[in-house]
Amino acid sequence: MKQKILSIDDVLEQLQSIHPFEAELNDDFRKFIESKKFKKKDHLLIPPAICRHLYFIKKGLLRTYYLKEDGTDVTSGLYKEGDFVVSIHSFYSQTPGAEYIQALEATEVYFITQPQLEDSYARYPGFRFVRLKLTIRYLVDTSSQMQLIRAMSGPEKLKALREKYPDLLNRVPQKYLSSFVDLTPETFSDLKKKSKS
């Protein structure tokens, strides 16, 4: 599946659509936003490293995950083109976290450092509303995911996954999708087969 490659202008347009901010910030962003490419399975973050960048996916697919004590990995987030990705705890506290960020496809990202982002909030009051609205969006998404994981039956989880992430079902390996909704790969596979019949 060919994915649209987003430009820096697309990033700025998306930020402006969240809440308008000072035009001068567009010029600043163009000066310090960088891009980087990652191969499939590459890690953008491995604990105990501190997350020092906020990523915007230009092309590709990322997941966040953590490891249980027994070594099992648990997918905590799935992100595609146009999404912002960060290890929330580590990035905002600037301390080591437990979350990994990994490319599930060949991926290209734009990124900004934590100090650059904080400086932008300080210098451009309009941009603070973008921060607030993105934080609210993150909290709502996290709450929805917790409901998906804790309160829904297996068939309800599959239905919700299909409704919320229809474009990811064919891109994300089943083991990560099942982990994301707290089902075993076998149960997830059985549910998919039953839903087709």
N, C-alpha and C positions, 0 to 999 in steps of 0.2 A: 504494500500500500504506500503510495507516494504521499509524503506529507508536505504541507506548505512551509516554506522557509520564511520566517518572520524577520523583519528588519528592525533596526533601532527605532525608526519612526513608528513601527507597530507597537513597540514597547511603550514609547512615550504617549502614543494615542490611547493605549489601554489604560495607562496611569491617569491621563487627563479625563478619561471617561468615568473613572472612579470618583474623582473630584478635581475640578479645575485648579491649577496652581500657576504660579508666576512663570512667565515665558522665559525668563533668564535661566530657570532651572533646566529647561530643554538644552540650552547651550552647555551648561555644566555637565549634564549627563553625557552628551556627545563627546566631551573631553575625557571623561574617566570611565565610562562603561567599556569593558573589555569582553572579548569572546574567546571561547576555548572549545576544542573538539575532544570528545571521549569515545573510545571504542566500546562496543557491547561488552558488558561485565566489568568495565573500569569503575573504580570507586572515586567519587568526588570528595568523600569524607569517610575516614576510618577512625573510630575512637581509639585512643583517648584524645585525638587531635581536636582542637577547638574549631568550630565552624566560623570562619572569618568572612564568608561570602554569601550574599543573597543571589540566587540564580534565577534566571528567566529562560525558559526553554525555547530556543529558536527552532530546533528540529530534534525530534527524538522522543525518548521515553525514559523517565527516571522513577526509581522507587526509593522510599526510605524504609529502613527496617532496624530492628534491634535483635540481640541474641538473648535467649533465655539461659539460665544456668546450665541446662543440659546441652547447650550448643545449638538448639533449634532456632532458626531465624523466623521472625514474625514481621510480616510486611505491615508497616504502619501508614504508608501513603503511596499513591500512584499518581504520576504527574505526566502530562503530555504538553505538546506545543501550546504556548501562550500561558502556561502556569508558572507561578513563582514557587521556588523550592528553597527550603532552609531547614536546618535542624533547630527548631524553635528555642529549646532550652539553651543549647550551647551558643547559638548566635546572639541571643539577646542578653545572656548573662556573661558571655565571653569566658566561659569555663568549659572544661571537658564534659562531653555528654556521652550517651550510650548509643546514639543513633548513627547509622550508616546511610550514605547516599550513594546509589549505584545506578549506572546506565543499563537499561534493559535492551537498548538498541544503540546503534551508532547515534551519538547525540551531540548537538552543538548548543552551547548556552552562552548567554550574555551574563556578566556578573558585575557586582559592585561590592566593595568592601564595607564592613560594618562601620568603620570610622567615616567613610564617605557618605554613607546613608545617614548616620547620626548628624553629620555636619549639614546635610541637606535639610533635615528636619529643623535644625536650629536656625538656618538662614532663610528658609522659605516657609512662612506660616501656612500657606495654602496646602503645602505638601504634608503637613501634619494630619490633615483630614484624610489623605490617602492612607496614611499609616493606620489611623483609627478605623477606617472602613475595611482595610485589609485584615486587621486584627479581628474585627467583628466577623468577617467572612470566615476566617480561620476557626474561630470559636464555634460558629454555626456548623461548619463542616465537621469539626471534631465531635460535636454533640450528636450530629446525624450518624457519624460512624460508630459512636458508642452505642447508640440505639440499635443500629444494624447488627453489631456484634453481640450485644447482651440481651436484647429484648425480642429478637425475631427468630422464628423457626428456620430450619434449613431452606425450605421452599421460599419463604418470605425473603431470606437473604439473597437467594439467587435472583428473585424477581426485582428486588431493590437494586442489585448490582447491574442488572440489565437496563433498568430505567435510568440510573444515575451515571453509569459508565458504559453505554452501549458501544462506543468506539474503541474501548480498551479490551473488550472481551476477546477479540481476535488478535490483539497485539501482545497481551501480557500472558506469560506462561501460566498454566492452570495452577501450578504449585504456589505461585505468588498470589493469585486471585483467591484461592481457597484459604491461604494464610490470612489475607486481608479481611476476610469475613469470618474468621475463626472456625473453619471447617477443615476436616482432614481432606487431603486430595481425593481419597477414595469416595467419601461422602459427596464431595463437590461433583465428582464425575458421575456418580449415580443420579444425583439430582438433575444434572444437565440431560442425561439420557432419558429420565422419566418425563422431564418437561417437554421433550421433543416428541414423545409418543402420545 
